Amino acid sequence: MTIDPRLQKQIAAHPYPLLFVTISGAHLYGFPSADSDYDLRGVHLLPLPELLGLTPANETVEKSGIHDGLEIDLVTHDAKKFFTMMLKKNGYVLEQLLSPWIVKTSPEHLELKAIAADCITKFHAHHYLGFAETQWKLFQKADPPRVKPLLYVYRVLLTGIHLMRSGEVEANLVRLNETAKLPYLPDLIAQKTGGAEKAVLSQVDLEFHRREYERLLAELEQAFEETHLPSTGSGEAALNDLLIRIRLSGTAF
């Protein structure tokens, strides 16, 4: 995958050392429009003086706007905050960590990806069930209906189903549909990638998509009941060890 060098320039300007930065959002999900922004997500390492001093530490760094002609939304978390989120039923941070669209990496990033498998539990299904419900409400509110929220509904549900059945985090809707084989998805994806970020749906059957949403929601709930994934993760000790090592080493990545 080719990464625009202008993204590298923005990453180089980050105020803290970075374990990794990846691309999330529509590019990761397989349906970017020509005017889609770049959602950059990653992990930074706060220096010890900021952690130990009285001044509140910058656990989260955010930057958004137009830079070198690209619309960029950058969010990074300090390692401790990100590692803590990995131990919760937060599929979003796992998708960021495991994204194949890598702008910045390090040996610690590779180690973190290996630990991720031990952080996945059956209760990550709750993340995807809740996320799907939120996206469905957003889709219903839009008048006229837009393609992006609908694609997010299907992406989230299929990611959750796939995770429960395989233990694998897959966020790309095109690849997910190789298994799901939903015949209407290629057209929806083509509408999004061939149009604008806020493109309106053409010839949409709202009742059909409501039935599909409810069907896939039930399928995810069933996959949760049948999954062989554990109820609790086993990655906490490894994450703790990694965090201590990188804090003590002060590695500049």
LUMTITI-75460 format. One line per 3 residues: number of its first residue (from 1); their letters; for each residue x, y negated, z negated of N, C-alpha, C. Coordinates in steps of 0.001 Angstrom, whole numbers, plus 500000, padded with zeros to 6 digits. Layout:
<pts>
NUM	A	X/Y/Z/X/Y/Z/X/Y/Z | ...
</pts>
This chain:
<pts>
1	MTI	500835/501186/500000/500000/500000/500000/500880/498750/500000 | 500593/497827/500883/501379/496614/501008/500845/495545/500063 | 501723/495020/499226/501347/493982/498271/501815/492630/498806
4	DPR	500911/491686/498861/501229/490350/499348/502329/489742/498482 | 503443/489290/499078/504545/488726/498271/504139/487496/497467 | 503060/486838/497859/502586/485684/497083/502091/486113/495701
7	LQK	501624/487353/495593/501232/487871/494281/502459/488070/493399 | 503524/488567/494003/504770/488748/493253/505257/487417/492687 | 505093/486359/493468/505526/485028/493029/504761/484594/491789
10	QIA	503461/484854/491757/502660/484480/490601/503049/485285/489367 | 503345/486551/489575/503751/487405/488459/505089/486944/487888 | 505992/486513/488762/507315/486069/488311/507225/484839/487413
13	AHP	506128/484095/487516/505958/482886/486714/505310/483158/485361 | 505014/484416/485059/504363/484748/483786/505284/484399/482617 | 504728/483869/481524/505579/483411/480417/506213/484519/479569
16	YPL	505765/485774/479730/506285/486857/478900/506761/488025/479764 | 507640/488872/479201/508010/490103/479910/506779/490967/480162 | 506741/491636/481299/505576/492414/481704/505916/493890/481834
19	LFV	505085/494738/481213/505239/496177/481409/504728/496572/482786 | 503591/495989/483148/503049/496255/484473/502010/495210/484821 | 501755/495078/486122/500611/494321/486638/500076/495098/487831
22	TIS	498776/495335/487850/498136/496033/488969/496977/495194/489493 | 496463/495605/490633/495303/494952/491222/494071/495775/490875 | 493067/495098/490358/491796/495730/490028/490720/495129/490925
25	GAH	489453/495226/490503/488374/494602/491253/488093/495250/492592 | 487548/494464/493509/487071/494988/494785/488160/495671/495594 | 489408/495190/495495/490494/495840/496244/490717/497262/495738
28	LYG	490702/497436/494429/490849/498776/493855/489646/499638/494179 | 488457/499053/494175/487229/499815/494360/486968/500197/495815 | 487738/499619/496741/487629/500033/498139/486656/499229/498973
31	FPS	486219/498053/498455/485313/497249/499279/485598/495746/499170 | 486862/495315/499409/487138/493882/499383/486602/493184/500633 | 486079/491993/500449/485732/491132/501576/486951/490285/501923
34	ADS	486891/489638/503069/488017/488803/503484/488279/487682/502481 | 487213/487223/501792/487375/486127/500847/487375/486592/499389 | 487551/487893/499145/487620/488394/497766/488865/487854/497070
37	DYD	488720/487530/495784/489892/487121/495027/490704/488350/494635 | 491892/488110/494103/492747/489194/493631/492662/489239/492108 | 492123/490335/491596/492036/490536/490149/493304/491234/489685
40	LRG	494199/490490/489067/495455/491043/488567/495308/491316/487075 | 495661/492535/486671/495525/492948/485277/496815/493624/484819 | 497204/493382/483575/498448/493989/483119/498692/493855/481633
43	VHL	499926/494168/481259/500349/494170/479854/501634/493367/479728 | 501636/492441/478769/502860/491694/478473/503356/492053/477072 | 504565/491627/476774/505176/491929/475477/505528/490624/474782
46	LPL	504859/490363/473666/505146/489156/472901/506491/489297/472177 | 507274/488225/472127/508534/488270/471368/508255/488299/469866 | 509183/488851/469122/508989/489010/467680/508714/487697/466940
49	PEL	509388/486589/467288/509082/485340/466572/507606/484943/466663 | 506972/485184/467803/505556/484846/467938/504676/485805/467139 | 505137/487035/466991/504365/488004/466216/504484/487754/464714
52	LGL	505653/487264/464292/505932/487130/462865/505637/485738/462318 | 505571/484747/463187/505389/483377/462729/503946/483037/462391 | 503742/481798/461955/502419/481333/461550/501534/480963/462735
55	TPA	502151/480620/463855/501372/480218/465027/500651/481420/465619 | 499356/481314/465894/498630/482449/466499/499288/482916/467795 | 499443/484224/467930/500109/484800/469100/499169/484820/470296
58	NET	499758/484730/471474/498991/484791/472728/498731/486245/473109 | 497763/486856/472424/497459/488251/472719/496958/488426/474144 | 496281/487414/474669/495758/487476/476028/496177/486226/476794
61	VEK	496697/486439/477981/497079/485335/478872/496169/485386/480085 | 495542/484263/480400/494632/484189/481537/495022/483036/482449 | 494901/483282/483747/495215/482260/484744/494351/482521/485963
64	SGI	493656/481498/486409/492834/481669/487602/492897/480404/488446 | 492645/480581/489745/492667/479452/490662/493231/479843/492008 | 493407/478859/492860/493976/479067/494189/495470/478815/494111
67	HDG	496258/479800/494471/497712/479691/494423/498295/480219/495729 | 499033/479361/496419/499624/479733/497712/498575/480267/498679 | 497372/479708/498607/496313/480110/499526/495542/481350/499106
70	LEI	495878/481936/497951/495171/483113/497453/494383/482758/496208 | 493148/483251/496131/492375/483088/494911/492748/484216/493956 | 493278/483841/492799/493833/484822/491869/493180/484690/490501
73	DLV	492844/485826/489922/492346/485890/488550/493268/486836/487787 | 494149/486279/486984/495161/487056/486270/494815/487134/484787 | 494796/488358/484247/494584/488571/482815/495567/489633/482351
76	THD	496367/489287/481344/497237/490290/480730/497038/490269/479216 | 497227/491431/478605/497122/491558/477147/498464/491982/476575 | 498737/491540/475352/499916/492046/474649/499805/493557/474492
79	AKK	500949/494213/474439/500985/495679/474419/500130/496265/473301 | 500202/495696/472104/499434/496260/470989/497937/496195/471267 | 497470/495067/471779/496046/494930/472073/495622/495914/473149
82	FFT	496424/496043/474195/496073/496950/475286/496097/498399/474818 | 497115/498769/474054/497210/500146/473554/496009/500473/472666 | 495582/499493/471868/494419/499695/471013/493166/499931/471851
85	MML	493024/499188/472937/491872/499373/473817/491909/500738/474489 | 493096/501252/474750/493213/502579/475348/492665/503666/474431 | 492670/503412/473131/492189/504411/472166/490683/504340/471960
88	KKN	490028/503405/472644/488574/503293/472565/487966/503821/473865 | 486645/503893/473922/485987/504415/475124/485897/503326/476200 | 487063/502842/476593/487163/501731/477532/487746/502227/478853
91	GYV	486851/502592/479770/487321/503067/481065/487992/501989/481878 | 487623/500733/481631/488149/499620/482412/489670/499524/482278 | 490208/499632/481050/491654/499504/480878/492385/500696/481493
94	LEQ	491767/501868/481467/492397/503024/482114/492458/502837/483622 | 491403/502252/484209/491409/501970/485645/492514/500986/486002 | 492710/499977/485162/493774/499002/485393/495143/499680/485317
97	LLS	495347/500451/484281/496635/501124/484062/496976/502060/485213 | 495981/502799/485696/496215/503846/486689/495988/503374/488128 | 495715/502094/488322/495497/501570/489670/496708/501849/490559
100	PWI	496482/502343/491783/497604/502565/492703/498112/501274/493338 | 497394/500177/493163/497805/498879/493683/498717/498213/492653 | 500014/498492/492730/500972/498083/491707/501774/496871/492189
103	VKT	501671/495782/491429/502423/494567/491726/503727/494539/490944 | 503678/495043/489711/504852/495074/488839/504810/496359/488027 | 505946/497053/487939/505988/498286/487156/507269/498336/486339
106	SPE	507409/499375/485542/508573/499570/484682/508571/501021/484223 | 509685/501502/483675/509678/502863/483117/508613/503032/482031 | 508375/501970/481265/507366/502040/480209/505963/502165/480795
109	HLE	505753/501566/481955/504473/501718/482658/504245/503179/483018 | 505265/503821/483530/505150/505236/483885/504868/506086/482652 | 505530/505759/481557/505294/506504/480314/503865/506290/479824
112	LKA	503398/505069/479938/502041/504743/479505/501007/505489/480336 | 501238/505600/481635/500311/506336/482492/500254/507803/482095 | 501386/508356/481708/501403/509757/481281/500608/509954/479992
115	IAA	500674/508974/479096/499943/509065/477827/498440/508923/478050 | 498047/508219/479111/496632/507906/479343/495755/509153/479346 | 496265/510253/479891/495470/511481/479963/495041/511966/478583
118	DCI	495849/511658/477565/495523/512085/476205/494610/511099/475483 | 494227/510035/476182/493317/509050/475597/491894/509195/476129 | 491708/510046/477126/490389/510208/477742/489541/511158/476908
121	TKF	488310/510754/476626/487379/511601/475884/486025/511628/476598 | 485170/512498/476147/483825/512594/476717/483035/511309/476518 | 483392/510544/475482/482623/509348/475160/482941/508163/476069
124	HAH	483908/508346/476969/484090/507329/478006/482852/507249/478905 | 482030/508277/478879/480775/508231/479641/479910/507062/479189 | 479969/506721/477904/479161/505628/477384/479565/504295/478015
127	HYL	480874/504134/478281/481348/502924/478961/480673/502793/480317 | 480651/503888/481074/480112/503830/482432/478593/503747/482445 | 477949/504361/481483/476494/504240/481384/476093/502799/481090
130	GFA	476788/502160/480155/476488/500779/479806/476833/499806/480918 | 477960/500042/481576/478404/499177/482671/477420/499265/483833 | 476953/500473/484135/476002/500658/485233/474698/499926/484943
133	ETQ	474240/499995/483708/473001/499306/483335/473143/497797/483513 | 474299/497261/483107/474543/495823/483263/474554/495417/484729 | 475234/496208/485571/475308/495881/486989/473941/496007/487669
136	WKL	473152/496975/487241/471812/497125/487819/470943/495910/487500 | 471057/495397/486286/470310/494195/485914/470753/493001/486745 | 472056/492886/486992/472567/491795/487822/472036/491917/489249
139	FQK	471998/493138/489752/471483/493361/491101/470017/492963/491191 | 469232/493320/490173/467809/493020/490184/467528/491516/490088 | 468394/490796/489397/468184/489363/489202/468409/488550/490473
142	ADP	469317/489015/491325/469692/488232/492502/468544/488159/493506 | 468275/486972/493999/467218/486775/494993/467709/485758/496027 | 468045/486219/497241/467866/487579/497755/468920/488543/497185
145	PRV	468665/489865/497261/469603/490853/496713/470938/490837/497438 | 472009/491006/496657/473359/490981/497220/473987/492379/497194 | 474909/492584/498106/475507/493908/498260/476517/494224/497157
148	KPL	477265/493229/496672/478327/493494/495700/477820/494139/494416 | 476789/493578/493744/476320/494238/492507/475826/495656/492741 | 475222/495901/493896/474729/497252/494180/475893/498221/494349
151	LYV	476930/497794/495044/478111/498649/495183/478768/498906/493831 | 478765/497915/492952/479316/498114/491616/478514/499166/490849 | 477192/499146/491009/476353/500161/490352/476791/501560/490774
154	YRV	476922/501764/492079/477285/503097/492573/478728/503451/492204 | 479625/502477/492268/481019/502747/491933/481144/503195/490484 | 480479/502482/489584/480568/502794/488164/479978/504171/487856
157	LLT	478828/504459/488407/478190/505751/488142/479021/506906/488687 | 479528/506767/489902/480317/507856/490491/481656/508021/489783 | 482258/506909/489328/483496/507021/488556/483251/507790/487262
160	GIH	482149/507475/486575/481834/508171/485333/481557/509647/485531 | 480789/509964/486565/480485/511367/486865/481761/512127/487187 | 482604/511537/488032/483865/512175/488414/484764/512394/487198
163	LMR	484828/511398/486310/485669/511516/485121/485186/512640/484221 | 483880/512727/484001/483344/513770/483133/483602/515169/483706 | 483566/515296/485012/483709/516613/485632/485160/517018/485871
166	SGE	486035/516045/486080/487416/516375/486461/488464/515909/485463 | 488102/514957/484593/489092/514375/483700/489991/513373/484392 | 489670/513015/485624/490491/512118/486433/489797/510762/486582
169	VEA	490566/509693/486402/490049/508339/486589/490206/507968/488065 | 489098/507829/488753/489094/507444/490171/488117/506290/490343 | 488631/505138/490747/487796/503938/490851/487465/503550/492286
172	NLV	488038/504231/493269/487821/503867/494667/486549/504532/495187 | 485581/503710/495590/484277/504231/495986/484350/505066/497265 | 485230/504717/498170/485372/505496/499413/485812/506911/499087
175	RLN	486815/507047/498209/487290/508380/497835/486253/509125/496997 | 485579/508419/496124/484540/509062/495319/483441/509642/496202 | 483137/508941/497276/482048/509404/498140/482457/510576/499021
178	ETA	483739/510885/499077/484162/512093/499780/483584/513330/499098 | 483373/513227/497797/482745/514313/497039/481236/514109/496911 | 480838/512882/496587/479413/512613/496363/478588/512708/497643
181	KLP	479195/512283/498760/478546/512361/500084/477183/511670/500105 | 477139/510455/499584/475912/509665/499655/475881/508980/501023 | 474941/509326/501878/474991/508886/503283/474822/507392/503491
184	YLP	474274/506688/502523/474018/505264/502671/475202/504391/502240 | 476176/504967/501539/477284/504165/501031/478184/503589/502120 | 478551/504343/503168/479408/503735/504194/478836/502456/504788
187	DLI	477528/502413/505002/476925/501202/505548/476990/500056/504549 | 476732/500331/503276/476815/499287/502258/478241/498749/502146 | 479216/499661/502174/480616/499247/502092/480982/498411/503313
190	AQK	480503/498798/504490/480795/498043/505712/480190/496641/505651 | 478996/496531/505070/478393/495208/504910/479254/494315/504031 | 479818/494904/502967/480645/494118/502034/481995/493765/502649
193	TGG	482681/494734/503231/484017/494474/503766/483974/493631/505040 | 482857/493696/505745/482740/492927/506979/482100/491573/506798 | 481673/491272/505574/481005/490011/505309/481724/489225/504225
196	AEK	480982/488327/503604/481539/487489/502551/481396/488166/501195 | 482133/487670/500211/482112/488224/498864/480694/488232/498290 | 479908/487214/498600/478550/487114/498073/477508/487427/499148
199	AVL	477855/488360/500034/476969/488699/501149/475631/489232/500659 | 474578/488858/501395/473226/489315/501099/472973/490634/501810 | 472249/491525/501144/471925/492821/501740/470969/492658/502912
202	SQV	471185/493452/503938/470270/493445/505077/469403/494698/505039 | 468121/494538/505268/467156/495645/505343/467268/496570/504131 | 467171/495979/502947/467340/496764/501729/466005/497349/501275
205	DLE	466042/498622/500891/464885/499306/500323/465096/499367/498810 | 464557/498399/498107/464805/498279/496672/464296/499491/495895 | 463175/500026/496287/462624/501182/495595/463507/502411/495770
208	FHR	464066/502578/496956/464983/503699/497200/466202/503603/496277 | 466799/502417/496195/467991/502260/495370/467667/502380/493889 | 466458/501986/493483/466066/502204/492095/466024/503687/491774
211	REY	465479/504487/492685/465419/505934/492466/466826/506534/492436 | 467687/506068/493313/469061/506571/493337/469809/506195/492063 | 469607/504982/491604/470222/504547/490344/469789/505455/489200
214	ERL	468507/505712/489094/468004/506555/488011/468476/507992/488160 | 468568/508474/489396/469031/509846/489623/470494/510003/489209 | 471329/509053/489612/472750/509142/489287/473004/508876/487809
217	LAE	472176/508028/487213/472280/507803/485772/472021/509111/485024 | 470983/509833/485452/470678/511125/484830/471797/512134/485096 | 472405/512051/486263/473506/512965/486599/474716/512694/485711
220	LEQ	474985/511424/485444/476087/511080/484544/475793/511562/483124 | 474573/511396/482676/474206/511870/481341/474356/513391/481234 | 473993/514098/482295/474140/515552/482295/475622/515939/482309
223	AFE	476408/515206/483113/477847/515483/483169/478491/515260/481801 | 477999/514268/481067/478479/514023/479705/478170/515214/478798 | 476970/515754/478919/476578/516890/478087/477383/518140/478421
226	ETH	477793/518289/479676/478443/519513/480135/479969/519423/480192 | 480530/518245/479984/481965/518067/480178/482788/518895/479197 | 483987/519230/479639/484943/519922/478770/485942/518945/478147
229	LPS	485755/517650/478391/486641/516658/477794/486482/516671/476272 | 487551/516354/475544/487477/516388/474071/486668/515226/473516 | 486252/515363/472286/485506/514298/471606/486433/513201/471102
232	TGS	487668/513545/470826/488650/512563/470358/489928/512700/471168 | 490608/511577/471352/491870/511597/472080/493024/511987/471170 | 494147/512303/471804/495336/512711/471043/496547/511849/471383
235	GEA	496301/510664/471940/497414/509844/472414/497907/508795/471439 | 497288/508688/470256/497634/507589/469352/499086/507626/468904 | 499594/508787/468543/500975/508882/468059/501964/508473/469150
238	ALN	501720/508905/470380/502616/508553/471481/502566/507058/471775 | 501372/506466/471704/501249/505024/471926/501963/504250/470822 | 501818/504709/469590/502481/504059/468466/503993/504113/468631
241	DLL	504500/505273/469031/505941/505429/469239/506439/504512/470356 | 505706/504459/471451/506102/503599/472571/506090/502132/472157 | 505071/501708/471426/504981/500315/471007/506155/499934/470111
244	IRI	506490/500793/469159/507612/500500/468266/508910/500408/469055 | 509126/501319/469982/510361/501316/470767/510509/500052/471608 | 509421/499627/472259/509557/498439/473106/509653/497165/472268
247	RLS	509034/497148/471090/509177/495983/470204/510635/495864/469728 | 511210/496988/469325/512563/496965/468777/513623/496697/469841 | 513364/497207/471041/514377/497070/472092/514367/495674/472701
250	GTA	513172/495023/472690/513084/493725/473330/513352/493796/474813 | 513053/494925/475407/513330/495148/476827/512682/494058/477678 | 513419/493579/478655/512919/492506/479538/512170/493050/480735
253	F	512114/494362/480869/511369/494995/481974/511788/494422/483320
</pts>
